[in-house]
Amino acid sequence: MPVAPDRSFLDWPFFGPEHRAWQEDLAKWADRELPALVDHKDVDISCRRLVKALGEAGWLRATVPGDQGYDVRSLCLARETLAYRDGLADFAFAMQGLGSGPIAMFGSDEIKRRYLPRVAAGKAIAAFALSEPDAGSDAAAISTSATPAGPEYVRLDGTKTWISNGGIADFYVVFARTGEVPGAKGVSAFLVDADTPGLEITERIEVIAPHPLATLKFEGCRIPLANRLGNPGEGFKVAMATLDVFRSTVGAAALGLARRALDEALDRSSTRLLFGAPLADLQLTQAALADMATEVDAAALLVYRAAWTKDQGATRVTREAAMAKMFSTEAAQRVIDRAVQIFGGLGVKKGTKVEQLYREIRALRIYEGATEVQKVVIARETLRART
């Protein structure tokens, strides 16, 4: 690992002393604990270990808001700090927040008491089940249905796919069509325990950067009506409110990956000799490093602007979060690609850090709203602001 990761951005006015202390303590914990927790050859065991350890150390409390709501800056700092060290550690932390966010914001007091303390303690693994084979970015295309099954139950039928933590989660927040009106406003959100009869894991999905992913099938799955999150037909509202908080944190994770790639490239170019001098002495290398450093700082500014704006009490940060997610993930792809180029042949050798980063970054440009969707969101919100 690079000797001294840059922390100068913590002096920006977005942060208070509590954020600086939080990041410093988490970084020390991660450097000490993560190597023994992560085995990329067994992501299920690794994620269970990570959630347990993050909970026992108190870090997951940030994913479960108190009376004051989320501190989005702390969430972003945590994701950047963990992603810098290991993408799977970031994943384990992030999914506890994304999977429990709908409960925290829309669940009944009883549901909150039953689930959120276990999430914060690392004793329950959470998951967010929105995507379907024919409904990803277009949530209005959801076909999974929730139909009445007596006065106190609904019946879930349908398929969800690309579900993070699928197969290891203790519960899923599932979005299903309840049909109050056509389109997105006819969807509701339900909390479903993993051992509920009628819920089956039909496929474990292998991807280029291994993470727990699965396809879920619901067939006659009876759920207590009390497990609905929010009002009938508010599922799209539940999903968007959750993403409004956590979309900025995807940008923060990309920022962590990019910052690590930059540091790896700086170390490599300073020590690798070419034509009798360090690679860093070449103007083309310096130009690449300048572009990388600028993109890292630009991404950080967008991420922490979005987080700060939300923490200042903004009801929605749709535009700011979309900009942060779009720019940071795309910039991180470019930064990491340049790092691989600076490493030369070693950059594509399996097991090197920059090769791992190259695989890790690709999915971030897709999940929680692909780059193309973020552009639509940004344009729509920008046009709306002028009317």
C-alpha positions in Angstrom: 0.0 0.0 0.0 1.3 3.5 -0.7 3.0 5.0 2.3 1.0 8.1 2.9 -2.5 8.4 1.3 -3.5 12.0 0.7 -5.7 13.4 3.5 -5.4 17.1 2.6 -9.0 17.1 1.3 -10.2 16.8 4.9 -9.2 20.4 5.4 -11.9 21.5 3.0 -14.8 23.4 4.5 -17.2 20.5 3.9 -15.9 18.8 7.0 -15.8 19.3 10.7 -13.4 17.9 13.3 -15.6 14.9 13.9 -15.3 13.9 10.2 -11.6 14.1 10.3 -11.4 12.0 13.4 -13.9 9.5 11.9 -11.8 9.1 8.8 -8.5 8.8 10.6 -9.8 6.2 13.0 -11.5 4.1 10.3 -8.3 4.2 8.2 -6.2 2.9 11.1 -8.8 0.2 11.8 -8.9 -0.8 8.2 -5.2 -1.0 7.8 -5.0 -3.2 10.9 -8.0 -5.5 10.4 -8.9 -5.9 6.7 -6.0 -8.1 5.6 -7.2 -10.9 7.9 -10.9 -10.5 7.0 -10.8 -10.5 3.2 -10.3 -13.5 1.0 -11.3 -12.7 -2.6 -11.6 -16.4 -3.4 -14.5 -16.8 -1.0 -16.6 -13.6 -1.1 -19.5 -15.0 0.9 -17.3 -15.8 3.9 -15.4 -12.6 3.5 -18.6 -10.5 3.5 -20.0 -12.2 6.5 -16.7 -11.6 8.3 -16.6 -8.0 7.2 -20.1 -7.2 8.3 -19.5 -8.8 11.7 -16.2 -7.0 12.2 -17.6 -3.6 11.0 -20.5 -4.0 13.3 -18.5 -5.0 16.3 -16.1 -2.1 15.8 -19.0 0.4 15.6 -18.6 1.5 12.0 -22.0 0.3 10.9 -23.8 2.7 13.2 -23.3 5.3 10.4 -25.5 3.2 8.2 -28.5 3.4 10.6 -29.5 7.0 11.2 -30.5 8.4 14.5 -33.1 11.1 15.2 -31.0 13.6 13.1 -30.9 11.4 10.0 -27.9 10.2 8.1 -24.6 12.0 8.1 -23.9 11.5 4.4 -20.4 12.9 4.7 -19.5 10.2 7.1 -21.0 7.6 4.8 -19.0 8.9 1.9 -15.8 9.1 3.9 -16.3 5.5 5.0 -16.8 4.3 1.5 -13.8 6.2 0.1 -11.6 5.0 2.9 -12.7 1.3 2.7 -12.6 1.3 -1.2 -9.1 2.7 -1.1 -8.0 -0.5 0.7 -10.4 -3.1 -0.6 -13.5 -3.0 -2.8 -15.2 -5.9 -1.0 -14.9 -4.1 2.3 -16.6 -1.1 0.8 -19.3 -3.3 -0.6 -20.0 -4.9 2.8 -20.3 -1.5 4.5 -22.4 0.1 1.7 -25.0 -2.7 1.4 -25.8 -2.5 5.1 -26.9 1.1 4.5 -28.6 0.6 1.1 -30.5 -2.5 2.4 -31.7 -1.0 5.6 -32.2 2.6 4.4 -35.9 2.0 3.4 -36.5 0.6 6.9 -34.9 3.6 8.6 -36.8 6.1 6.5 -40.2 4.4 6.0 -40.5 1.5 8.4 -42.9 1.3 11.3 -41.4 1.7 14.8 -41.8 -2.0 15.4 -39.9 -2.9 12.2 -37.2 -0.5 13.0 -36.8 -2.0 16.5 -36.6 -5.5 15.1 -34.1 -4.9 12.3 -32.0 -1.8 12.6 -30.1 -2.6 15.8 -29.0 -5.9 14.2 -27.9 -4.2 11.1 -25.8 -1.7 13.1 -24.3 -4.5 15.2 -23.3 -6.5 12.1 -25.7 -9.3 13.2 -28.0 -9.1 10.2 -27.0 -8.7 6.5 -29.2 -6.4 4.5 -30.1 -6.4 0.8 -32.0 -4.1 -1.6 -34.0 -5.9 -4.3 -35.2 -3.6 -7.0 -33.8 -4.8 -10.3 -35.5 -7.4 -12.5 -34.5 -9.2 -15.8 -36.5 -6.5 -17.7 -36.5 -3.7 -15.2 -33.2 -2.1 -14.2 -32.9 1.6 -14.7 -36.6 1.8 -15.6 -38.2 1.0 -12.2 -41.7 1.6 -13.8 -41.2 -1.7 -15.7 -41.2 -3.8 -12.5 -43.4 -6.9 -12.9 -43.0 -8.6 -9.6 -46.5 -8.5 -8.0 -47.8 -8.2 -4.5 -51.5 -9.3 -4.4 -53.8 -9.5 -1.4 -53.8 -12.8 0.4 -56.3 -12.2 3.2 -56.7 -9.2 5.4 -53.2 -9.3 6.8 -50.9 -10.7 4.1 -49.8 -10.2 0.5 -48.5 -12.7 -1.9 -45.3 -12.0 -3.8 -44.7 -13.5 -7.2 -41.9 -12.7 -9.6 -38.1 -12.5 -10.1 -35.4 -10.1 -9.0 -31.9 -10.2 -10.3 -28.4 -8.6 -9.9 -29.3 -8.4 -6.1 -26.2 -7.6 -4.1 -25.8 -9.8 -1.0 -28.2 -12.2 -2.7 -27.8 -15.6 -1.1 -26.2 -14.3 2.1 -28.6 -11.6 3.2 -30.8 -12.1 6.3 -33.6 -9.9 4.8 -34.4 -8.2 1.5 -36.3 -4.9 0.8 -38.4 -6.0 -2.2 -40.2 -3.7 -4.6 -43.4 -5.1 -6.1 -46.3 -3.9 -8.2 -49.4 -3.4 -6.1 -51.3 -1.7 -8.9 -52.8 1.4 -7.3 -52.1 3.2 -10.6 -50.1 2.4 -13.7 -46.3 2.9 -13.8 -43.9 3.7 -11.0 -46.6 4.9 -8.7 -48.2 1.5 -8.6 -45.3 -0.1 -6.8 -44.9 -0.8 -3.0 -41.9 -1.8 -0.9 -41.9 -4.8 1.5 -39.5 -6.3 3.9 -38.9 -10.0 3.3 -36.9 -12.3 5.6 -34.6 -14.6 3.7 -36.1 -17.8 5.2 -39.7 -16.9 4.1 -41.3 -19.9 2.3 -41.7 -19.2 -1.4 -38.4 -17.2 -1.7 -35.7 -19.1 -3.6 -32.2 -18.2 -4.7 -32.2 -19.5 -8.3 -28.8 -18.3 -9.5 -25.5 -17.0 -8.0 -24.1 -14.5 -10.5 -20.3 -14.5 -11.2 -18.9 -11.1 -12.2 -15.4 -9.8 -13.1 -14.8 -8.4 -9.6 -16.4 -11.1 -7.4 -19.2 -9.9 -5.1 -22.2 -11.8 -3.7 -24.9 -11.4 -6.4 -27.9 -13.5 -7.0 -31.3 -14.0 -8.8 -34.2 -14.3 -6.5 -37.5 -16.0 -7.3 -40.8 -15.3 -5.4 -43.5 -17.9 -5.8 -46.6 -17.6 -3.5 -44.4 -15.9 -1.0 -46.7 -14.7 1.8 -45.6 -11.5 3.6 -47.4 -9.8 6.5 -49.0 -6.6 5.4 -47.3 -5.0 8.4 -44.0 -5.5 6.5 -44.9 -2.9 4.0 -42.5 0.1 4.1 -44.4 3.4 3.5 -47.9 3.7 2.2 -49.4 1.6 -0.6 -48.0 2.7 -4.0 -45.1 4.6 -2.4 -42.4 2.1 -3.4 -40.9 4.3 -6.1 -40.7 7.1 -3.5 -39.0 4.7 -1.0 -36.5 3.6 -3.6 -35.7 7.1 -4.8 -35.4 8.6 -1.3 -32.9 5.8 -0.5 -30.9 6.3 -3.6 -30.9 10.0 -3.0 -28.9 9.3 0.1 -26.7 6.5 -1.1 -26.0 7.5 -4.8 -23.4 10.1 -3.6 -21.7 7.3 -1.7 -21.2 5.3 -5.0 -19.2 8.3 -6.2 -17.2 8.2 -2.9 -16.4 4.5 -3.5 -15.2 5.3 -7.0 -13.1 8.2 -5.6 -11.4 5.7 -3.2 -10.5 3.4 -6.0 -9.2 6.3 -8.1 -7.2 7.8 -5.3 -5.6 4.4 -4.7 -4.8 4.1 -8.4 -3.2 7.5 -8.4 -1.0 6.7 -5.4 0.0 3.4 -7.0 0.9 5.2 -10.2 2.9 7.8 -8.3 4.9 5.1 -6.5 5.5 3.1 -9.6 6.5 6.1 -11.8 8.9 7.3 -9.1 10.8 4.0 -8.7 10.6 2.5 -12.2 13.6 3.3 -14.2 13.3 3.9 -17.9 16.2 5.0 -20.1 18.3 5.5 -17.0 15.9 7.8 -15.2 12.6 7.4 -13.2 9.5 7.1 -15.4 8.2 10.1 -13.6 10.8 12.3 -15.3 9.1 11.8 -18.7 6.8 14.6 -19.6 4.2 12.2 -21.0 4.1 10.5 -17.6 3.8 13.8 -15.8 0.9 14.8 -18.1 -0.9 11.6 -17.2 -0.3 12.1 -13.5 -1.5 15.7 -13.8 -4.8 14.6 -15.4 -5.2 11.9 -12.8 -4.7 14.2 -9.9 -7.1 16.8 -11.3 -9.8 14.2 -11.9 -9.5 12.9 -8.4 -9.9 16.4 -6.9 -12.8 17.2 -9.2 -14.5 14.0 -8.2 -14.0 14.7 -4.5 -15.4 18.2 -4.8 -18.6 16.9 -6.5 -19.0 14.0 -4.0 -18.6 16.0 -0.9 -20.6 18.9 -2.3 -23.5 16.5 -2.7 -23.0 15.0 0.8 -22.6 18.4 2.5 -25.8 19.7 0.7 -27.8 16.8 2.0 -26.4 17.1 5.5 -27.4 20.8 5.5 -31.0 19.7 5.4 -31.8 19.7 1.6 -34.9 17.6 1.0 -33.6 16.2 -2.2 -30.1 16.3 -3.8 -31.1 14.5 -7.0 -29.1 16.7 -9.3 -26.0 16.9 -7.1 -25.9 13.2 -6.3 -26.3 12.3 -10.0 -23.4 14.6 -10.9 -21.3 13.1 -8.2 -22.1 9.5 -9.2 -21.7 10.1 -12.9 -18.5 12.1 -12.9 -16.7 10.2 -10.1 -17.3 6.7 -11.6 -16.3 7.8 -15.2 -13.3 9.7 -13.9 -12.2 6.8 -11.8 -12.3 4.5 -14.8 -10.0 6.9 -16.7 -7.6 7.3 -13.7 -7.3 3.6 -13.2 -6.8 3.0 -16.9 -3.9 5.4 -16.9 -2.5 3.7 -13.8 -2.6 0.4 -15.6 -0.8 2.0 -18.6 1.9 3.4 -16.3 2.5 -0.1 -14.8 2.9 -1.5 -18.3 2.7 -5.3 -18.5 2.6 -5.6 -14.7 -0.6 -3.6 -14.8 -2.5 -6.5 -16.4 -1.0 -9.2 -14.3 -3.6 -10.9 -12.3 -3.3 -10.2 -8.6 -1.6 -6.8 -8.9 -3.5 -3.9 -7.2 -4.1 -1.9 -10.3 -5.4 -4.9 -12.2 -7.8 -5.5 -9.3 -8.9 -1.8 -9.4 -9.5 -2.1 -13.1 -12.0 -4.9 -12.5 -13.6 -3.2 -9.5 -14.4 0.1 -11.1 -16.3 -1.2 -14.1 -19.5 -2.1 -12.3 -19.8 1.3 -10.5 -20.5 2.9 -13.8 -23.6 0.7 -14.1 -25.2 0.0 -10.7 -27.5 2.4 -8.8 -28.2 4.1 -12.2 -25.9 3.8 -15.1 -24.0 6.8 -16.4 -26.5 7.3 -19.2 -29.4 7.4 -16.7 -27.5 10.0 -14.6 -27.2 12.2 -17.6 -30.9 12.1 -18.1 -31.5 12.9 -14.5 -29.0 15.8 -14.5 -30.6 17.3 -17.7 -34.1 16.8 -16.4 -33.3 18.5 -13.0 -31.4 21.3 -14.7 -34.2 22.0 -17.1 -36.7 21.9 -14.2 -34.8 24.5 -12.3 -35.3 27.0 -15.1 -39.1 26.7 -15.1 
